[in-house]
Amino acid sequence: MDYLTSMKQYDVAIIGAGCSGLSLAYRLIGSPLKVCVLDNSKRDNRYRKTWSYWNTYEHPFQHLQANSNSSLVVKNSSQTILDCSNYNYSTIDSYDFDNFIFDELEKSKNIDVVFETNIEDIQLSDDGYSLIISDNETCKTGYVFDSRPSNSFSTMKQIFKGLFVEFHHPLKDFQAHLMDFSDKNQFHFFYSLPLGKGKYLFESTYYTSLEMDKESMASEVHDYIVEKYGEDYSVIREEYGEIPLTTNTKLNNNKSNYIKIGIPAGSTRASTGYTFLNIQKQADEYMKMLNGKSFIEHPKTFKNKILRKMDNLLLMIIKDHPTESKNILFEMFNRNQAQRVIRFLSDTPSLMDIILIIWNMPKLLFIKYAIRSFTTPKI
Ligand SMILES: Cc1cc2nc3c(=O)[nH]c(=O)nc-3n(C[C@H](O)[C@H](O)[C@H](O)COP(=O)(O)OP(=O)(O)OC[C@H]3O[C@@H](n4cnc5c(N)ncnc54)[C@H](O)[C@@H]3O)c2cc1C
């Protein structure tokens, strides 16, 4: 039998069963398209993450939200409260996300999920089909959505080490902190969230171009917890993450059947690291594309151009002036209406939000970096 006619054939192949791959696969359940999801990890040994975001965009996984906060503290030498009552700050555990979606995919008739298959090559051909070659099989597909991490280098990263802890007595004076800036000579802060039933997440976070030591970051978190809340806790699990912060992403070609998704497709908000909601927005746009409708993955509007420019300037300033940047960020929270800042951080500001936020930034420094950005490569 001819090798090519005997191989499995799909309309859509999704490479990577992570956040972006599964978000798209879930939306394709019950569609007339035959879909496969291919991942190199084991089903029962998945990398666990906790995704938080402000509820500024509706998506199909809202019922998985484990926790929601209506206010967050931002603290530098003084503190301010970010009122999130209009856009609750919510958290989804990727363990719940995976279990929910894998159960639904198992029941579906049009989607195959294959674990422990490492995609090694994708060959695009002129007949509109692509060959996906893994270490244990080859399949043919119409569309390829690829979420494998890209090898491109990014100077700035958000690096964080988190401890999930359980206190043996409830913390009466606990306040969730979005950013509790330390007095280090770096852009560094602690982050803390309640997760219900005496459980909390504490994180040490850096925006940096340097390598960081995980062990010393874990010690920082312990010291922080002990200083604020005492020693009466146990660690349930740990989390470590490095999110590339860059505005230098190569965008997809709208006419191609090979489409990058997730972080390699620029879903991370460059100046904040928030990614989850942008992945949901992108998945909705890809569905429009698969349904033959017009779609806009990265709207090239004036507003978006300004936002990307601001992200680049903020990253340049954080890189060169980490200590001053903490004051700039704090003042952004302090001087602007909470809803405005949340829309800005969530990539959904109005033009007026952007104008007022820029108005409240230190103008001379931004003008200096705006001029410099014409002669330096994007971060
Ligand atoms: C610890 C952590 C916490 C985070 N917290 C937040 C948060 O609070 N809020 C937020 O908005 N964002 C957060 N992010 C950022 C972002 O939301 C996540 O990283 C998100 O998982 C990115 O989705 P993705 O699909 O691009 O990548 P992933 O979820 O990493 O998926 C990629 C998939 O591709 C598979 N794969 C890789 N190579 C191959 C290959 N060769 N063949 C087959 N499969 C392959 C991997 O196994 C993986 O399953 C966090 C990131 C981390 C690391």
The ligand as an SDF file (V2000), in Angstrom:
LIG
                    3D

 53 58  0  0  0  0  0  0  0  0999 V2000
    4.5260   28.6520   35.8550 C   0  0  0  0  0  0  0  0  0  0  0  0
    3.8050   29.5970   34.9210 C   0  0  0  0  0  0  0  0  0  0  0  0
    2.7570   30.3790   35.4220 C   0  0  0  0  0  0  0  0  0  0  0  0
    2.0930   31.2660   34.5540 C   0  0  0  0  0  0  0  0  0  0  0  0
    1.1070   32.0620   35.0660 N   0  0  0  0  0  0  0  0  0  0  0  0
    0.4190   32.8880   34.2460 C   0  0  0  0  0  0  0  0  0  0  0  0
   -0.6330   33.6950   34.7510 C   0  0  0  0  0  0  0  0  0  0  0  0
   -0.8770   33.7390   35.9620 O   0  0  0  0  0  0  0  0  0  0  0  0
   -1.3520   34.4590   33.8900 N   0  0  0  0  0  0  0  0  0  0  0  0
   -1.0980   34.4610   32.5370 C   0  0  0  0  0  0  0  0  0  0  0  0
   -1.8100   35.1390   31.7970 O   0  0  0  0  0  0  0  0  0  0  0  0
   -0.0590   33.7400   32.0430 N   0  0  0  0  0  0  0  0  0  0  0  0
    0.6940   32.9510   32.8530 C   0  0  0  0  0  0  0  0  0  0  0  0
    1.7210   32.1990   32.3370 N   0  0  0  0  0  0  0  0  0  0  0  0
    2.0790   32.3640   30.9030 C   0  0  0  0  0  0  0  0  0  0  0  0
    1.2270   31.4830   29.9370 C   0  0  0  0  0  0  0  0  0  0  0  0
   -0.1550   31.6660   30.1860 O   0  0  0  0  0  0  0  0  0  0  0  0
    1.5350   30.0050   30.0170 C   0  0  0  0  0  0  0  0  0  0  0  0
    2.9100   29.7810   29.8340 O   0  0  0  0  0  0  0  0  0  0  0  0
    0.7640   29.1990   28.9600 C   0  0  0  0  0  0  0  0  0  0  0  0
    0.8200   27.8640   29.3610 O   0  0  0  0  0  0  0  0  0  0  0  0
    1.3340   29.3510   27.5650 C   0  0  0  0  0  0  0  0  0  0  0  0
    0.5940   28.5370   26.6860 O   0  0  0  0  0  0  0  0  0  0  0  0
    1.2500   27.8890   25.3820 P   0  0  0  0  0  0  0  0  0  0  0  0
    0.2090   27.0570   24.7550 O   0  0  0  0  0  0  0  0  0  0  0  0
    1.9240   28.9460   24.5630 O   0  0  0  0  0  0  0  0  0  0  0  0
    2.4550   26.9640   25.9320 O   0  0  0  0  0  0  0  0  0  0  0  0
    2.3490   25.6550   26.8060 P   0  0  0  0  0  0  0  0  0  0  0  0
    1.1800   25.6970   27.7020 O   0  0  0  0  0  0  0  0  0  0  0  0
    3.7010   25.4780   27.4130 O   0  0  0  0  0  0  0  0  0  0  0  0
    2.1050   24.4870   25.7270 O   0  0  0  0  0  0  0  0  0  0  0  0
    3.1010   24.0400   24.8380 C   0  0  0  0  0  0  0  0  0  0  0  0
    2.8900   22.5180   24.6930 C   0  0  0  0  0  0  0  0  0  0  0  0
    3.7100   22.0690   23.6160 O   0  0  0  0  0  0  0  0  0  0  0  0
    4.2570   20.8040   23.9760 C   0  0  0  0  0  0  0  0  0  0  0  0
    5.4660   20.6140   23.1570 N   0  0  0  0  0  0  0  0  0  0  0  0
    6.6370   21.3080   23.2260 C   0  0  0  0  0  0  0  0  0  0  0  0
    7.5200   20.8370   22.2910 N   0  0  0  0  0  0  0  0  0  0  0  0
    6.8740   19.8440   21.6190 C   0  0  0  0  0  0  0  0  0  0  0  0
    7.2510   18.9830   20.5490 C   0  0  0  0  0  0  0  0  0  0  0  0
    8.4630   19.0390   19.9760 N   0  0  0  0  0  0  0  0  0  0  0  0
    6.3500   18.0630   20.1160 N   0  0  0  0  0  0  0  0  0  0  0  0
    5.1070   17.9750   20.6740 C   0  0  0  0  0  0  0  0  0  0  0  0
    4.7070   18.7790   21.6860 N   0  0  0  0  0  0  0  0  0  0  0  0
    5.5600   19.7010   22.1610 C   0  0  0  0  0  0  0  0  0  0  0  0
    4.5200   20.9180   25.4670 C   0  0  0  0  0  0  0  0  0  0  0  0
    4.5490   19.6530   26.0990 O   0  0  0  0  0  0  0  0  0  0  0  0
    3.3130   21.7530   25.9450 C   0  0  0  0  0  0  0  0  0  0  0  0
    2.2480   20.9280   26.3910 O   0  0  0  0  0  0  0  0  0  0  0  0
    2.4530   31.3400   33.1710 C   0  0  0  0  0  0  0  0  0  0  0  0
    3.5250   30.5820   32.7200 C   0  0  0  0  0  0  0  0  0  0  0  0
    4.1980   29.7340   33.5790 C   0  0  0  0  0  0  0  0  0  0  0  0
    5.3790   28.9580   33.0290 C   0  0  0  0  0  0  0  0  0  0  0  0
  1  2  1  0
  2  3  1  0
  2 52  2  0
  3  4  2  0
  4  5  1  0
  4 50  1  0
  5  6  2  0
  6  7  1  0
  6 13  1  0
  7  8  2  0
  7  9  1  0
  9 10  1  0
 10 11  2  0
 10 12  1  0
 12 13  2  0
 13 14  1  0
 14 15  1  0
 14 50  1  0
 15 16  1  0
 16 17  1  0
 16 18  1  0
 18 19  1  0
 18 20  1  0
 20 21  1  0
 20 22  1  0
 22 23  1  0
 23 24  1  0
 24 25  2  0
 24 26  1  0
 24 27  1  0
 27 28  1  0
 28 29  2  0
 28 30  1  0
 28 31  1  0
 31 32  1  0
 32 33  1  0
 33 34  1  0
 33 48  1  0
 34 35  1  0
 35 36  1  0
 35 46  1  0
 36 37  1  0
 36 45  1  0
 37 38  2  0
 38 39  1  0
 39 40  1  0
 39 45  2  0
 40 41  1  0
 40 42  2  0
 42 43  1  0
 43 44  2  0
 44 45  1  0
 46 47  1  0
 46 48  1  0
 48 49  1  0
 50 51  2  0
 51 52  1  0
 52 53  1  0
M  END
$$$$
